[in-house]
């Protein structure tokens, strides 16, 4: 039986999942589409799948929140991650299947921005997880502020919206 996905329903579900703070079934195999609203996006890594991730020259172990993100041509977007102290989290833009060999940036909740300016068009995972130098089970709430555009046509969609 084939079920068609409706873009607004998927976006609404992503917003509810990202903002609710509830444990949601999202992982590298089943990421949540990064929503265009609200901005900033809030959520928590607590209750997320605990993953061991070797990416961006770091090895992290801890609960994570995984977003899918499609980037068009000429992106200008920047992401800024914040979390409630003393919890330190990090945000990584990596390959679609959580392939650590593809790293397009890492930023911690201590400050800084993750820029998409040099990222080629394609599908990626945006992963919020325990900072590399934190204890493995560290988790907490986060907020991601997006400024700019993810590229021509603002291609934000979940799997299946081609």
Backbone bond lengths (Angstrom), bond angles and torsions (degrees), N, CA, C in turn:
res aa  C-N    CA-C-N  psi(-1)  N-CA   C-N-CA  omega(-1)  CA-C   N-CA-C  phi
1 X - - - 1.436 - - 1.515 107.80 -
2 X 1.311 116.62 129.16 1.463 122.08 -177.57 1.521 109.24 -102.57
3 X 1.317 115.54 127.87 1.462 121.60 177.00 1.516 108.20 -112.76
4 X 1.320 116.82 126.32 1.456 119.58 175.63 1.519 109.07 -81.70
5 X 1.295 115.29 142.67 1.458 120.99 177.23 1.519 108.59 -94.08
6 X 1.278 115.85 138.98 1.454 120.41 177.12 1.520 107.68 -101.42
7 X 1.350 118.36 127.47 1.466 120.75 -175.19 1.524 113.72 -56.02
8 X 1.326 118.55 -40.93 1.463 119.83 -178.42 1.522 111.39 -69.01
9 X 1.334 117.08 -36.52 1.459 119.58 178.19 1.531 110.66 -65.80
10 X 1.332 116.13 -41.67 1.466 119.58 178.90 1.524 110.83 -65.15
11 X 1.336 116.44 -41.41 1.460 120.32 178.65 1.523 110.87 -63.55
12 X 1.320 116.74 -43.05 1.471 120.56 178.61 1.525 110.36 -61.77
13 X 1.332 117.12 -42.06 1.463 120.47 178.88 1.520 111.00 -63.66
14 X 1.330 116.50 -40.96 1.467 119.94 179.26 1.516 111.33 -64.01
15 X 1.338 116.04 -40.35 1.458 119.61 179.22 1.515 110.55 -64.76
16 X 1.324 116.27 -43.52 1.459 119.40 179.27 1.514 111.15 -63.23
17 X 1.316 116.42 -42.46 1.466 119.68 -179.61 1.515 111.13 -66.36
18 X 1.326 116.71 -42.84 1.465 120.15 -177.02 1.511 111.45 -70.10
19 X 1.311 117.93 -32.54 1.448 119.95 -174.47 1.507 114.47 -96.22
20 X 1.324 117.48 -12.43 1.454 119.19 -172.13 1.516 113.11 -79.52
21 X 1.331 117.10 -28.67 1.451 119.57 -176.50 1.515 111.92 79.18
22 X 1.312 117.94 -0.53 1.451 121.47 179.68 1.516 109.35 -79.96
23 X 1.309 115.24 156.42 1.447 119.19 175.34 1.520 107.34 -68.06
24 X 1.309 117.01 127.33 1.448 120.91 -178.88 1.516 108.71 -125.00
25 X 1.317 114.35 154.52 1.456 119.67 -179.00 1.523 108.80 -81.09
26 X 1.297 117.00 80.99 1.458 121.96 175.15 1.506 108.17 -132.69
27 X 1.306 115.44 141.03 1.450 121.16 -176.74 1.518 107.70 -160.05
28 X 1.295 116.48 -174.86 1.460 119.53 176.35 1.522 110.73 -61.44
29 X 1.334 117.26 -34.07 1.459 120.71 179.39 1.519 112.89 -81.08
30 X 1.318 118.27 -20.82 1.465 122.23 -178.38 1.537 109.47 -141.90
31 X 1.335 116.78 69.15 1.469 119.22 -178.73 1.530 111.84 -73.42
32 X 1.320 115.31 161.14 1.455 122.76 175.58 1.528 107.19 -93.23
33 X 1.324 117.73 135.17 1.469 120.80 177.91 1.520 109.38 -62.57
34 X 1.338 116.69 134.04 1.460 119.87 177.61 1.524 107.98 -69.13
35 X 1.327 117.97 121.07 1.475 120.59 -176.07 1.529 112.30 -79.84
36 X 1.324 115.58 151.26 1.463 119.62 176.08 1.525 110.73 -81.52
37 X 1.314 117.84 -20.20 1.464 123.92 175.34 1.513 107.62 -140.21
38 X 1.284 122.87 147.11 1.461 126.50 -2.92 1.524 110.94 -75.60
39 X 1.282 115.71 166.84 1.457 121.48 175.44 1.520 106.59 -135.44
40 X 1.298 120.24 114.69 1.457 127.27 9.08 1.533 112.66 -77.50
41 X 1.338 114.24 160.13 1.463 122.86 175.01 1.521 107.20 -91.76
42 X 1.322 116.52 133.47 1.469 120.69 179.15 1.516 110.07 -119.75
43 X 1.307 115.38 151.53 1.461 121.54 178.31 1.505 109.46 -170.79
44 X 1.318 115.55 -163.28 1.457 121.05 176.91 1.522 109.65 -145.56
45 X 1.318 115.26 148.64 1.458 119.28 173.86 1.517 110.37 -87.85
46 X 1.328 117.81 -14.76 1.463 121.33 178.87 1.530 108.53 -65.01
47 X 1.312 116.03 129.12 1.451 120.64 -177.37 1.510 112.80 90.22
48 X 1.329 116.83 -9.13 1.463 120.11 178.07 1.513 110.88 -77.95
49 X 1.325 115.32 164.68 1.452 120.86 179.32 1.526 109.66 -60.28
50 X 1.320 116.61 131.71 1.459 120.41 176.19 1.522 107.35 -83.33
51 X 1.329 115.74 120.76 1.459 119.75 -178.07 1.518 110.83 -123.91
52 X 1.310 114.25 154.24 1.455 121.75 170.01 1.517 104.47 -104.63
53 X 1.307 116.65 118.20 1.447 120.72 -173.42 1.516 109.71 -127.56
54 X 1.313 115.67 123.83 1.451 121.29 175.16 1.522 106.53 -109.04
55 X 1.325 115.28 100.17 1.461 120.09 -176.40 1.513 110.13 -152.50
56 X 1.300 115.57 154.15 1.467 121.86 176.04 1.530 111.71 54.07
57 X 1.321 116.46 40.02 1.470 123.55 179.65 1.519 112.89 62.09
58 X 1.326 117.78 22.20 1.464 122.97 178.54 1.527 109.20 -130.91
59 X 1.304 115.90 152.67 1.461 121.21 170.20 1.516 106.26 -117.27
60 X 1.314 116.15 123.27 1.458 120.64 179.34 1.516 109.13 -123.31
61 X 1.324 115.14 147.29 1.459 122.48 176.73 1.520 106.35 -133.83
62 X 1.311 116.44 118.96 1.450 117.93 178.11 1.506 113.09 165.62
63 X 1.332 114.38 172.75 1.454 119.32 177.55 1.522 110.54 -64.52
64 X 1.331 115.35 145.01 1.455 120.23 -173.20 1.520 111.75 -137.12
65 X 1.306 115.58 160.59 1.464 123.43 170.17 1.513 105.20 -124.68
66 X 1.342 117.30 125.06 1.461 122.00 -173.64 1.530 110.22 -116.82
67 X 1.329 115.22 123.89 1.461 122.32 175.31 1.521 109.04 -106.81
68 X 1.330 117.77 146.08 1.462 120.95 167.70 1.522 107.04 -93.81
69 X 1.316 115.88 145.18 1.456 120.98 -176.70 1.520 108.67 -146.68
70 X 1.325 116.68 128.21 1.459 121.42 174.30 1.522 108.05 -106.60
71 X 1.314 114.29 133.05 1.459 120.73 -176.86 1.516 108.85 -114.05
72 X 1.326 116.20 128.51 1.466 122.07 177.68 1.517 110.30 -88.46
73 X 1.320 115.26 -168.82 1.463 119.36 179.57 1.532 110.67 -81.36
74 X 1.299 115.89 148.98 1.470 124.77 178.13 1.532 113.31 61.06
75 X 1.332 117.92 49.59 1.472 118.77 179.56 1.533 111.42 -71.48
76 X 1.326 115.50 146.55 1.461 121.56 176.13 1.532 110.93 -122.40
77 X 1.320 116.93 2.92 1.464 122.07 -172.39 1.521 112.68 -66.34
78 X 1.327 113.07 147.99 1.460 122.04 170.95 1.521 107.25 -133.83
79 X 1.326 115.27 137.94 1.459 121.91 177.32 1.522 108.42 -109.61
80 X 1.318 116.07 138.93 1.455 121.43 174.72 1.519 107.51 -126.79
81 X 1.328 116.50 127.24 1.461 123.60 -177.31 1.519 110.12 -102.93
82 X 1.319 115.81 136.43 1.466 119.64 172.08 1.517 108.54 -134.59
83 X 1.321 115.41 152.52 1.468 121.91 176.98 1.515 107.71 -144.90
84 X 1.314 115.19 166.82 1.463 119.80 -179.09 1.518 110.11 -83.03
85 X 1.338 117.92 121.64 1.461 120.25 177.42 1.529 109.89 -58.45
86 X 1.290 119.79 147.62 1.462 126.01 8.26 1.522 113.71 -89.87
87 X 1.343 118.64 5.76 1.459 121.17 -177.79 1.531 110.83 -67.15
88 X 1.324 115.65 126.33 1.462 121.13 175.51 1.519 108.37 -110.52
89 X 1.308 114.98 122.93 1.453 121.22 178.20 1.517 108.67 -118.20
90 X 1.319 116.24 169.98 1.458 119.92 175.49 1.517 109.32 -136.59
91 X 1.316 114.79 154.04 1.454 123.93 -179.74 1.519 107.07 -118.80
92 X 1.346 116.35 126.34 1.462 121.20 -179.05 1.517 109.68 -126.53
93 X 1.314 116.88 139.13 1.457 122.43 171.85 1.516 106.40 -104.99
94 X 1.335 114.88 110.36 1.463 120.10 -174.62 1.525 109.87 -130.70
95 X 1.340 115.85 -178.62 1.456 121.23 -178.61 1.514 113.00 -58.82
96 X 1.331 114.97 157.45 1.461 122.53 -174.60 1.524 113.12 -55.55
97 X 1.302 118.78 -35.92 1.460 121.35 -178.84 1.528 111.60 -98.85
98 X 1.329 115.80 28.77 1.468 122.91 -174.82 1.518 110.79 60.39
99 X 1.308 115.50 33.32 1.452 122.67 177.18 1.521 108.48 -71.63
100 X 1.317 115.66 109.59 1.456 121.14 -178.37 1.509 113.93 -68.59
101 X 1.356 116.76 -13.05 1.461 119.76 178.18 1.520 111.32 -72.00
102 X 1.335 116.55 -20.82 1.457 122.01 178.98 1.523 107.40 -104.44
103 X 1.321 117.33 105.76 1.457 121.57 -179.74 1.520 108.84 -126.52
104 X 1.325 115.17 121.13 1.460 119.31 179.32 1.518 111.85 -116.63
105 X 1.315 116.54 18.52 1.450 118.72 173.83 1.505 113.62 144.88
106 X 1.316 114.24 152.40 1.453 123.22 178.59 1.520 107.34 -146.37
107 X 1.314 115.64 135.53 1.453 120.88 176.39 1.533 107.24 -142.82
108 X 1.320 117.27 143.62 1.459 120.04 177.32 1.520 109.57 -98.92
109 X 1.319 114.67 168.71 1.464 120.16 179.36 1.525 111.98 -73.54
110 X 1.345 117.12 0.49 1.465 121.30 176.26 1.521 111.86 -74.47
111 X 1.307 117.48 -16.00 1.465 120.94 -178.93 1.508 111.26 138.74
112 X 1.303 115.27 173.14 1.455 121.25 -178.57 1.522 110.87 97.86
113 X 1.318 115.43 170.28 1.458 120.77 -179.84 1.522 110.15 -128.54
114 X 1.309 115.16 150.57 1.452 122.49 173.63 1.532 105.55 -103.43
115 X 1.318 116.73 111.40 1.463 122.54 -175.14 1.528 110.60 -95.40
116 X 1.336 115.53 140.49 1.463 120.90 176.27 1.522 112.22 -98.18
117 X 1.328 118.19 4.68 1.460 122.58 -172.85 1.533 113.54 -53.64
118 X 1.309 118.67 -35.16 1.467 121.71 -176.91 1.528 112.88 -106.47
119 X 1.327 117.42 9.98 1.464 120.94 -176.52 1.529 109.43 -86.66
120 X 1.344 117.31 126.92 1.461 119.38 179.21 1.538 111.17 -70.52
121 X 1.335 116.95 155.26 1.467 119.83 177.64 1.523 111.10 -56.65
122 X 1.315 115.81 145.22 1.462 120.32 178.29 1.508 111.10 155.60
123 X 1.332 114.71 -175.13 1.457 122.19 178.75 1.528 109.23 -102.06
124 X 1.316 114.65 137.83 1.460 121.02 -177.77 1.515 110.20 -139.95
125 X 1.335 115.68 168.40 1.460 121.93 169.25 1.515 108.06 -110.22
126 X 1.317 114.47 134.57 1.458 122.97 175.20 1.524 104.80 -106.86
127 X 1.332 116.84 110.58 1.461 122.09 -170.55 1.532 110.55 -111.19
128 X 1.330 115.69 125.81 1.464 121.84 171.85 1.522 105.23 -102.88
129 X 1.324 116.32 123.41 1.464 119.87 -177.62 1.527 110.31 -151.16
130 X 1.310 115.67 178.77 1.451 123.18 178.25 1.529 110.10 -58.62
131 X 1.303 117.51 135.45 1.463 120.48 176.22 1.527 108.61 -61.05
132 X 1.315 116.02 147.40 1.460 122.33 -173.99 1.519 113.74 -56.21
133 X 1.331 117.95 -27.54 1.459 119.80 -177.01 1.531 113.12 -103.59
134 X 1.333 117.59 15.93 1.465 122.21 177.64 1.529 110.23 -97.69
135 X 1.324 116.40 166.15 1.458 121.13 174.52 1.523 109.56 -63.47
136 X 1.335 117.95 146.35 1.463 121.38 -173.64 1.533 116.27 -55.22
137 X 1.309 119.99 -33.83 1.458 120.32 -176.40 1.526 113.35 -94.12
138 X 1.334 117.51 10.80 1.455 120.55 -179.67 1.525 109.92 -63.88
139 X 1.318 115.35 131.75 1.458 119.78 177.70 1.520 108.25 -147.93
140 X 1.316 115.49 169.27 1.455 118.79 178.18 1.502 112.67 171.40
141 X 1.340 114.71 176.68 1.464 119.61 179.06 1.524 111.05 -73.22
142 X 1.332 115.18 153.26 1.458 120.33 178.10 1.521 109.87 -141.87
143 X 1.317 113.70 164.40 1.453 122.24 174.89 1.526 107.10 -140.41
144 X 1.332 116.47 134.97 1.465 121.31 178.68 1.522 108.13 -120.67
145 X 1.323 115.73 121.82 1.453 121.83 177.15 1.522 108.48 -100.38
146 X 1.326 116.69 128.01 1.457 122.63 178.58 1.523 108.77 -110.42
147 X 1.328 116.13 125.51 1.457 120.57 172.47 1.524 107.74 -122.01
148 X 1.310 117.37 144.59 1.453 121.20 -179.90 1.513 111.93 91.18
149 X 1.312 115.02 -166.11 1.459 123.16 -174.88 1.529 110.19 -116.50
150 X 1.338 116.31 146.61 1.467 120.50 176.54 1.521 110.99 -85.07
151 X 1.311 117.03 10.10 1.462 121.32 176.21 1.510 111.79 122.22
152 X 1.325 115.14 177.30 1.461 120.75 -179.10 1.517 110.97 -50.50
153 X 1.314 114.92 133.37 1.464 124.28 178.83 1.513 113.74 70.41
154 X 1.338 119.80 6.90 1.461 122.38 -179.42 1.519 111.31 42.32
155 X 1.317 116.08 63.55 1.455 121.97 -174.91 1.517 111.93 -75.00
156 X 1.330 117.32 82.37 1.452 122.73 174.27 1.515 107.10 -108.82
157 X 1.332 117.37 114.44 1.456 118.77 178.67 1.513 111.06 -154.33
158 X 1.320 114.20 160.44 1.460 120.91 177.93 1.525 107.80 -89.09
159 X 1.333 116.69 167.91 1.448 120.14 176.97 1.517 109.79 -52.03
160 X 1.317 115.96 132.59 1.444 120.66 176.85 1.522 113.95 100.74
161 X 1.302 119.94 -7.46 1.462 121.63 178.89 1.528 108.63 -103.32
162 X 1.279 116.98 75.28 1.462 120.69 -179.76 1.505 110.73 -95.07
